[in-house]
């Protein structure tokens, strides 16, 4: 089950730097996770200071 980034995203980039699959990119107003590339490791969620990343 892929992770998703909610509207609480503060665009800090901590999640993108942590992603080993390069599945996270800047979107319109928040970062986005490509569900096809996400390997469900959870590294992004543990790095998010806004707790905006959850499992879909």
Secondary structure, 3 states (H helix, E strand, C coil): CCEEECCCCCCCCHHHHHCCCCCEEECCCCEEECCCCCCCCCHHHHHCCCCCEEEC
